[in-house]
Structure formats: C-alpha cells, structure tokens
Amino acid sequence: EYPPISLLGVLAAPDGRLWVKRSVPERIGREQWDVIDQNGKLVSRWQLPPKITLVGVGQGVVYTVRKDEDDLQYVQRVELPK
C-alpha cells in the first residue's frame, strides 16, 4: 500500500497550478504526476518515460532530467501542449 502523494513531490507552476508527484510501486519504473488548478480540480495526469525525472515547471514548460545507460544526466526543456 502506498500513500497517495510522494514526500517532497509538489512543484508550483507560475500559472498557479500544482504538480503533485504520485507514489507508485518501484516496479512501474515511471514517475506519475497530477496537475491541479487553483480551484483544486485535477486538470491533467502525466506519466513520464522510464529514467526521466521531473525537476521543475515554468510558464508552459517542464524541465526534466534523463539518465542514460551510464547514469549520465541530461537536462531537457519540454514545452507543454496548449
């Protein structure tokens, strides 16, 4: 049994939305995030590809870190769909 959200797994976006990391079993191997608007309504749900971690949110973008097979880390800027 897992708690609904991960510890220290909340990021605030400039548009007032909260990105909340969900607790998932390790075997899933992917981060899952809920996006909640200013009224507390769930507006979207994201599942990231394996070995990618969400590290920040900006105006219309998210920032992720991807690990390769050698555990080298690469920062990526991903534009959000409108």
N, C-alpha and C positions, 0 to 999 in steps of 0.2 A: 504494500500500500504506500502511496506517495502523497505528499502534501500537494495542494493544487498549484502553488507557485514555488519557484526556486528562491532560496535565500539570496539577497542582493541582486535579484533579477528583475529590476524595474528601471526603465530608462524613460525620461521625459523628453518629448519632441518639442520643437519650437512652436508647433501649431496647437499645443495643449493636449495632445494625445499621449497616453501612456503605453509603452511597450512592456508587456509583462511576460517574463520567461516562465514557461510551464515546466513542472517537474515531470520527467519522463524516465522510464527504465533505461539503463545504460545499453541494453541490447538493441534499442531502437537506433542509437548512434546518430541522432539528428536533434538539433535544438528546435523547439517549438515555441512560438511567441504569439500572444494575443495582443491586439491593438484595441485600446479602449478610448472612446472620445470623452469630451468634457462632461457629458451627462451620465457617464458610467456605462454606456452602451458598447457592446462588442461590435466593432466595425470591420475587423478582418482577423484572419488567423494565418500565420506563416509557419512553414516547416522548411528549415534550411537544408541544403545538401550536406552529406557527410563531410566531416573535417572543416566545417565553416562555422565560425562563431560571430555573433552579432556583438559589436563593441561600442557602437554609437549611432545616434539618429540625428539628422539635420532637417533642414527645410526641403522636403521632397526627396530625401536620400537617406540611405542607411550605410553604415560603414561596417565592413566585416573583415575578419582575418581568416585566411585559408592556410591550412597546413598541408605541405606536400609529403611525399613518402619519406623524406629525410627530416621531417618536422621543422623545415624552414617555414617561416611565416610571411605571408604577403597580405598587405592591407588593400582592400578593394572598396571602391565607392560605387554603390548600386542605386540608380535612380528608381524611385517608386512609380508604379503606374498611376495615372490620374484617376 
